[in-house]
Amino acid sequence: MIEWNGKEYRCPVEVTMDVLSGKWKSLMLWHLHDGTKRYKELERIVPGVSQKMLTQQLKELERDGLLIRTVYPEIPPRVEYSLTELGQSTFPILEMMHSWGVGKLGLVESD
């Protein structure tokens, strides 16, 4: 057995899938690779995500050490999200998924 973040798993792939699971987490990580984003920016570039789900998955990514949430003491408060070193390390995985989708499924990106 493997223990990570207080949970037990049978296999490292299971841990990885748990950390990256969720329809929106991989997309958020993909876009945060380009740099720090504010909540509304993430909401705009991840179309279809509800505010509740965006907030929940951002909290999970923060809990798992993949992103940092920075709150600036301003009125109104400014909150920014950026990747940690662990979060940055997911990019090769996401890049492989992107390449697989383009190469094997024939997907074409549009603007």
C-alpha positions in Angstrom: 0.0 0.0 0.0 1.0 3.6 -0.6 -0.1 6.4 1.6 -0.3 10.0 0.3 -2.1 13.0 1.8 -3.7 10.8 4.4 -5.2 8.3 1.9 -4.1 4.8 1.0 -3.6 3.7 -2.6 -2.5 0.4 -4.3 -0.5 2.0 -7.1 1.3 5.2 -8.0 -1.0 5.6 -11.1 -4.0 5.6 -8.8 -2.5 8.4 -6.8 -1.7 10.4 -9.9 -5.2 9.9 -11.3 -6.7 11.0 -8.0 -4.6 14.2 -8.0 -5.3 15.1 -11.6 -8.9 13.7 -11.8 -11.8 16.0 -12.4 -12.9 17.4 -15.6 -11.4 20.8 -15.0 -8.2 20.3 -13.1 -6.0 19.3 -16.1 -7.4 22.3 -18.0 -6.6 24.7 -15.2 -3.1 23.3 -14.8 -2.6 23.6 -18.6 -3.6 27.3 -18.6 -1.7 28.1 -15.4 1.5 26.8 -17.1 1.3 30.1 -19.1 1.5 32.1 -15.9 -0.4 33.4 -12.9 -4.1 33.8 -13.4 -6.9 35.5 -11.5 -10.1 33.6 -10.6 -12.2 35.4 -13.3 -9.5 34.6 -15.9 -9.7 31.0 -15.1 -13.5 31.1 -15.2 -13.3 32.6 -18.7 -10.6 30.3 -20.2 -12.2 27.1 -18.8 -15.7 27.4 -20.4 -18.5 25.4 -18.9 -17.1 25.2 -15.4 -19.5 26.4 -12.7 -18.2 28.8 -10.0 -18.8 26.0 -7.4 -16.8 23.5 -9.3 -14.0 25.9 -10.2 -13.6 26.9 -6.5 -13.7 23.3 -5.3 -11.1 22.1 -7.8 -8.8 25.1 -7.1 -9.0 24.2 -3.4 -8.1 20.6 -4.2 -5.2 21.6 -6.4 -4.0 23.9 -3.6 -4.5 21.2 -0.9 -2.5 18.7 -3.1 0.4 21.2 -3.5 0.0 21.9 -7.2 -0.9 25.5 -7.0 -0.5 28.5 -4.8 -3.4 30.9 -4.0 -2.2 34.4 -3.2 -4.5 36.9 -1.7 -3.5 40.6 -1.8 -4.9 42.9 0.9 -6.6 45.3 -1.4 -10.2 46.5 -1.7 -11.7 44.6 -3.4 -9.3 41.6 -2.6 -7.2 40.4 -5.5 -6.6 36.6 -5.6 -4.1 35.0 -8.0 -3.3 31.4 -8.7 0.0 30.1 -9.8 1.7 26.7 -10.1 4.1 25.3 -7.6 7.1 23.3 -8.7 5.0 20.2 -8.3 2.3 21.8 -10.5 4.8 22.7 -13.1 6.0 19.1 -13.2 2.6 18.0 -14.5 3.1 19.9 -17.8 5.0 17.1 -19.6 2.0 14.8 -18.8 -0.5 17.3 -20.1 1.7 18.0 -23.2 1.7 14.2 -24.0 -2.1 14.2 -23.6 -2.3 17.2 -26.0 0.0 15.5 -28.5 -1.9 12.2 -28.3 -5.2 14.0 -28.9 -3.8 15.8 -32.0 -1.8 12.9 -33.4 -4.0 9.9 -32.6 -7.5 11.4 -32.6 -6.8 14.0 -35.4 -8.0 16.9 -33.2 -7.4 20.4 -34.6 -7.2 23.4 -32.4 -9.2 26.5 -33.4 -8.7 30.0 -32.1 
